[in-house]
């Protein structure tokens, strides 16, 4: 265990039972658990028979969260109904589902026409070579090019009909389930906040500023001087709409290390952060500001490489995190320490 009593406590062990936290002691739950889809064949994402995490963790989280406290749980479209069911059965109220949208998701599919050729015993036709950049390697993504791999197209009549057909769409969003532990029975929201300091989201600190073009002629009914209330859509790229109604994760900021500002793809993977599903710090900062107020405590049972903890340090929040995988724990430990000391 590594700890700093003023700001964070992180534990290199299983999160089940959350034994280091007292009942009704946590202000917010923000976590990115394994999706149970065997992502890139990582063992930690398979779970028991490929299932989502055991619902016990949500029961434990419910117990540790203060009445009225909110939670955000990342998930995956085809399994999130299982996670939502477990959250609801654990006592949480399902409030909404946020959508984190991006453009550079990778479709998990194949050219079915080529598979048909193989099934029919027909040799597919070669018609050129690939030349493109993919993934990331030691010297950075821009240096990793695929050269010389042969392009193929179906040669059989049936294969030609199904040339380019596939079985999955390109992923462009991840759902983030918004939940809340009910306020204490018999209390109003105001009374619950007075007692626990939980029960409402921090909308004022997450308003979306007006763009320079629309600042003189603000759109909307009774526009607020600080901007619009945040919507349940979060984007990694700008869209050409008349006015911005969604939070946009900027690829630039006040940080000097690319590990902290890259919106989706990580660089220098081999020398520092090699976690395959790390979330952008800008995104986590927005979510933390939304659910909490300064000096409150955020719990992340599935800490990974520590993005939630880093964002907590930058937003002046306390952090409690668990990570069972030693290599990820060490990365998280260093990243959170650096963030606390503002060393980037």
KEMARPA-273503 format. One line per 5 residues: for each residue x, y, z of C-alpha. Coordinates in steps of 0.1 Angstrom, whole numbers, plus 5000, padded with zeros to 4 digits. Example, Ala and Ser with C-alpha at 12.3 -4.5 7.8 and 13.67 -1.06 7.14 Angstrom:
5123 4955 5078; 5137 4989 5071
END
This chain:
5000 5000 5000; 5012 5035 4992; 4995 5064 5010; 4995 5101 5017; 4969 5109 5044
4963 5144 5030; 4953 5134 4995; 4952 5098 4985; 4954 5061 4996; 4959 5034 4970
4960 4997 4976; 4976 4969 4955; 4950 4943 4961; 4915 4932 4952; 4888 4958 4956
4862 4933 4968; 4850 4943 5003; 4866 4977 5001; 4879 4969 5036; 4898 5002 5041
4868 5024 5037; 4842 5031 5064; 4805 5029 5058; 4790 5061 5044; 4825 5077 5041
4829 5082 5003; 4815 5112 4984; 4815 5098 4949; 4823 5066 4929; 4841 5070 4896
4855 5039 4880; 4863 5021 4847; 4859 4984 4855; 4868 4955 4832; 4841 4952 4806
4841 4914 4804; 4847 4913 4767; 4883 4899 4767; 4897 4931 4754; 4929 4924 4734
4927 4890 4751; 4938 4905 4785; 4931 4881 4813; 4919 4908 4837; 4890 4916 4812
4877 4881 4809; 4863 4878 4844; 4845 4846 4854; 4835 4830 4821; 4839 4864 4804
4813 4881 4826; 4813 4916 4840; 4826 4922 4875; 4808 4904 4903; 4779 4925 4916
4794 4924 4951; 4817 4953 4943; 4786 4975 4936; 4771 4964 4969; 4803 4972 4987
4805 5006 4969; 4769 5014 4978; 4777 5006 5014; 4808 5029 5015; 4791 5058 4996
4774 5085 5016; 4736 5088 5012; 4729 5110 4981; 4764 5103 4967; 4767 5099 4929
4786 5074 4908; 4799 5071 4873; 4807 5036 4859; 4822 5032 4825; 4809 5002 4805
4805 4988 4770; 4773 4989 4749; 4767 4952 4746; 4773 4944 4783; 4761 4976 4801
4726 4962 4807; 4742 4935 4830; 4762 4962 4848; 4731 4984 4852; 4711 4955 4865
4738 4948 4891; 4740 4985 4901; 4702 4987 4905; 4700 4955 4925; 4727 4968 4948
4705 4998 4957; 4716 5025 4933; 4692 5046 4913; 4700 5048 4876; 4700 5085 4868
4713 5086 4832; 4738 5072 4807; 4765 5096 4795; 4781 5090 4761; 4818 5097 4756
4821 5101 4718; 4853 5098 4697; 4863 5092 4661; 4893 5069 4664; 4876 5037 4676
4888 5005 4659; 4861 4983 4643; 4863 4947 4654; 4854 4930 4621; 4868 4913 4589
4861 4913 4552; 4836 4884 4551; 4841 4881 4513; 4877 4868 4520; 4864 4844 4546
4839 4830 4520; 4868 4825 4496; 4886 4805 4522; 4855 4784 4530; 4851 4776 4493
4888 4768 4488; 4893 4797 4464; 4925 4817 4464; 4917 4854 4469; 4931 4879 4445
4961 4901 4454; 4959 4936 4441; 4985 4958 4459; 5002 4965 4493; 4992 4983 4524
5011 5014 4536; 4996 5030 4567; 5003 5040 4603; 4988 5019 4631; 4990 5015 4668
5021 5027 4688; 5056 5015 4693; 5087 5025 4713; 5094 5056 4692; 5058 5067 4689
5028 5060 4668; 5040 5081 4638; 5070 5058 4633; 5050 5026 4631; 5040 5019 4595
5027 4988 4579; 5046 4983 4546; 5044 4954 4522; 5014 4936 4536; 4994 4923 4506
4960 4936 4498; 4934 4910 4489; 4899 4910 4474; 4875 4881 4470; 4878 4860 4438
4848 4837 4442; 4814 4848 4429; 4798 4846 4463; 4828 4862 4479; 4825 4892 4455
4789 4897 4466; 4800 4900 4502; 4832 4919 4495; 4836 4944 4524; 4807 4930 4544
4814 4926 4581; 4798 4919 4614; 4805 4949 4637; 4802 4987 4634; 4830 5011 4642
4828 5020 4679; 4825 5057 4684; 4813 5060 4720; 4816 5045 4754; 4786 5046 4778
4792 5059 4814; 4764 5049 4837; 4753 5077 4861; 4740 5064 4894; 4730 5078 4928
4727 5063 4963; 4693 5075 4976; 4693 5103 5001; 4687 5093 5037; 4651 5084 5043
4631 5112 5058; 4655 5140 5046; 4651 5165 5018; 4679 5171 4994; 4689 5202 5013
4688 5184 5046; 4709 5155 5032; 4735 5180 5018; 4736 5197 5052; 4743 5163 5069
4765 5145 5044; 4775 5172 5018; 4761 5149 4991; 4729 5148 4970; 4735 5172 4941
4759 5175 4912; 4783 5204 4908; 4767 5219 4877; 4781 5254 4882; 4817 5242 4879
4811 5221 4848; 4791 5246 4828; 4802 5248 4791; 4816 5283 4782; 4802 5301 4752
4824 5302 4721; 4838 5336 4711; 4815 5336 4680; 4783 5332 4700; 4793 5352 4731
4776 5384 4719; 4744 5366 4710; 4739 5337 4734; 4716 5310 4723; 4690 5295 4747
4663 5305 4772; 4676 5328 4800; 4713 5320 4792; 4736 5317 4822; 4767 5340 4821
4790 5311 4828; 4776 5289 4800; 4753 5260 4796; 4745 5231 4820; 4766 5201 4809
4748 5176 4787; 4751 5138 4788; 4773 5137 4757; 4811 5142 4760; 4831 5146 4728
4867 5141 4718; 4863 5160 4686; 4845 5192 4676; 4813 5190 4656; 4800 5217 4632
4768 5226 4651; 4755 5261 4655; 4766 5263 4691; 4785 5240 4715; 4762 5221 4739
4786 5193 4748; 4818 5191 4768; 4848 5188 4745; 4880 5171 4757; 4908 5194 4745
4940 5178 4732; 4960 5207 4746; 4962 5222 4780; 4985 5233 4808; 5003 5200 4811
5037 5193 4796; 5037 5155 4794; 5017 5139 4766; 5006 5111 4789; 4982 5136 4805
4968 5153 4774; 4964 5126 4747; 4926 5122 4743; 4925 5086 4731; 4959 5072 4720
4988 5069 4744; 5024 5075 4733; 5057 5064 4748; 5039 5032 4758; 5071 5012 4763
5088 5037 4786; 5059 5046 4809; 5022 5039 4806; 5014 5006 4789; 4978 5002 4801
4957 4995 4771; 4925 5013 4782; 4938 5045 4799; 4912 5073 4800; 4921 5110 4792
4929 5131 4822; 4907 5160 4808; 4877 5136 4807; 4883 5124 4842; 4887 5160 4855
4853 5169 4840; 4836 5139 4856; 4852 5146 4890; 4841 5183 4889; 4806 5172 4879
4801 5148 4909; 4821 5164 4936; 4832 5196 4953; 4867 5205 4964; 4882 5184 4992
4857 5156 4988; 4867 5120 4983; 4864 5099 4952; 4866 5061 4952; 4879 5040 4922
4878 5003 4929; 4893 4995 4894; 4921 5021 4894; 4942 5008 4864; 4970 5032 4857
4955 5059 4879; 4939 5084 4856; 4911 5090 4882; 4936 5096 4909; 4957 5120 4888
4926 5140 4880; 4916 5141 4917; 4950 5156 4926; 4946 5182 4899; 4911 5191 4910
4919 5192 4948; 4900 5160 4956; 4910 5131 4979; 4913 5097 4963; 4909 5061 4973
4919 5035 4947; 4925 4998 4943; 4944 4979 4916; 4953 4942 4917; 4977 4941 4888
5012 4950 4901; 5025 4966 4869; 4995 4989 4866; 4996 4997 4903; 5032 5009 4900
5023 5031 4870; 4994 5046 4890; 5015 5052 4920; 5040 5072 4901; 5014 5091 4880
4994 5101 4911; 5026 5111 4930; 5037 5132 4901; 5003 5149 4898; 5002 5156 4935
5035 5173 4933; 5026 5189 4899; 5056 5173 4882; 5048 5165 4846
END
